[in-house]
Amino acid sequence: VKDYPGFYFLGKGSNTVVAPDQEGQCIVKFSKQFSQVLEDNGRFTVQAGMTVPQLLRACEERSFTGLEFIAGVPASVGGMVAMNFGCWGQSIGEVIESVQVMDLNGDVTWLPQSKCGFGYRNSLIKEEGWIVLAVSFQLKNTAQTDIRSSIKKNIRRRLDSQPLRGKTFGSVFKNPVGDYAARLIDSCGLKGFEHNGVKVSGQHANFFENLGAGTFHDLLHLIQHVSSTVWDRYHVKLEPEVCLVSGNKVLKG
């Protein structure tokens, strides 16, 4: 993963873990105030710092449907677009018209959806280390009551299946082709497994919880233990989805 020398750009950080002893890198975090609806004349365009609740509220106010599947995710627009967040057979790249990015030279441009290279938990934006500044969505119109109902339903579905009230950072591993990381981890008997205060969630095996005393290096150990156990049993390589930032480099993600 490429990045601006000396800088790491962070949205809400929901799928990122930063080493506490990282040095030589400045973490630049997008403010929630960088979250305006830029224009509303037929195109729904928002800034990258907008959080999921802010985005869904703006959609509901304008009767736009198509993004309710992200409800309950503690993330911001820029990060979700860069990683092409997805769940339940949908991904955010599918409802994007264009993305405004800043490249490594500081040049700002709009990329049409077809030039963003969206793939499973990936994009050209992420691969090149570009910064997402704003996003235009292609959404349909429907009744506000339907949007509100769908949002509530998806939040409940997420709370019922994921440990969102715990100290987690989202999914740890990408799903391998034709299977689910959670199923593989669970079938290895690792659901609930704990190492020095970092635990494989008993609710969803592809979420790890910090019970309070776990460190960055404890997390690394658990990730390596789980991935090697799955490999030994199934010969399936689990690829991390979480981005682990340490020193001047991104270790995973």
Disulfide bonds with the S-S distance in Angstrom:
none
